[in-house]
């Protein structure tokens, strides 16, 4: 696969995940602001929308973190190191604006994946955090996608 094809493929995959996350956010937005009392009486379909948002956040985050960042490292001839090293290198090269934001996204993704919350208060707090982070992640993707498209024109 050529470098251009690699970027095109990762853009296509991330676009699909971003669209699905946007759709989930649209549905969850109708439930906001969410309270622990509201959560306890939500119909199962609405609870499923919250879980779908969580899942879609994780999928888009992981796709960008792995396939997209790896493609950038490969095309840029940048040595792969730890994830922190990768973030710092991508920040230095201008592909991401804030490496610390990606660490925050990663911490949230781990929290979602290891969700053993037993109180409505904890679930609501994490849902609100995921809702806000999902909006940020979509904006990040749109910005990165423009940079990737510019890179594709140069290779």
N, C-alpha and C positions, 0 to 999 in steps of 0.2 A: 504494500500500500504506500503510495507516495505521501509526502508531507502534506500536500494540499488535500488529498483524499482523507487523510487521518484527521485533519482539522475539520473538514466538512462533515465527517461522520460524528465526531464528538459534538459539533454544533447541533446537528440534527437530534442526537440523543438528549442533549441538555435542553433543547427547545421543547421536546416532548414532555420531559419531566417538569419544566417550568410551567408549561401550559396546564398540566394536571394539578400542580400545586396552586396555580392561580385559581383554577376552578374550585378546588377545595377551600381556598381562602374566601372566595365569594360566598360559598355556602356557610362557612363558619362565621363570617362577619355578621350574618343575621342573628347569631346567638350572642353576640357581644353587646355590652360587657356582661361577662358570665360571672355568676356568683356561686358559691358552694350550694346554696339552697336551690338555685335554678338547675345546677348540675344533677342534684339528687332526683329531680322530677323530669329530666329530659327524656323524650322518647328514644328508643333504641336507634332509630334512623339518625337522629341528631348526634347521639353519642358516637355512632359510626363515622360521622363526618369529622368529628374531633380526631379520631384515630387515623382517618385518611389524611388529614392535614399533617399529623405527626409523621406518618409513613412517607408522604411525598416530600416533606422537608428533608428527611434522612436520605431519601433516594437522590434528590438533586444535589445535596451537599456532598454525598459520597461520589457521585458521578464527576462533579467538578474537581473534587479533591484527588481523585484517582486518574481517570482517563484524560480530563482536560489539562490538569497540571502536568501529568506525565508527558502528554503530547507537547506542551510548551517547553518542558525541559529537553526533550528529545530534539525538537526542531531548533531550539536555541543553543544546542550543544552544551547545556548546563549540567554539571555533574549532580547526580541525585545524592542526597544525604538524608538526614532525619527529616521528619515533617517540618519541624521548626526551621531547619536549614532551607528547605524547599520554599517555605513561605517567605523567608527573608530574601532569598534570591529572586523570587517572583516580584516581591515588593520593590526591590532595588532595580529590577528591569522594567518596572512600570506596569506590570500586568495586574497587580493587586495594589490597592491603596493602603490597606491596614492589615498587617499580618496578625495583629492581636484580635481583630474581629473574627478571623478564621479560627483562632483558638477558642473563642467564645462559641462560635458555631459548633465546633467539635465537642466542646463540653456539653452543649445542649443535646447534640445527637447522641452522645453516650448516655445522658440522662433519659432520653426517650427510649433508647434500646434496652435499658436496664430498669424500666419503669415497674416498680413494685409498690406504687403509691397506695396507701390504704386510707387516706383521708381526702375528702372533697376539696379541702383548702389547698392541699399540695397539688392535686390534679388541676385545679383552676389556675393556680399560680403558674404552673408549667405550661398550661394551654395558652395563657396570655403571653408568656415569654415566646413560645413557639410561633404564635400568630405574628408578633412583631418581628421576630427573626426571619420568618418566612418572607415577609414583605421586603426586608433588607436583602435577603438572599436572591430574590427575583430581580431586584434593582441591580445588585452586583452582577448577576448573570447577564443582564441586558448590556451593561457597560463592558464586561469582558467579551461578550459576543462581538461587539463593535470592534474591539481591539483585535480579536481573532480574525474577523473579516478583513481588516486592514492588513494583517500579517499575511493572509492568504493571497492578497493582491501582489505582495512583494516576493512571494516564493514561486 
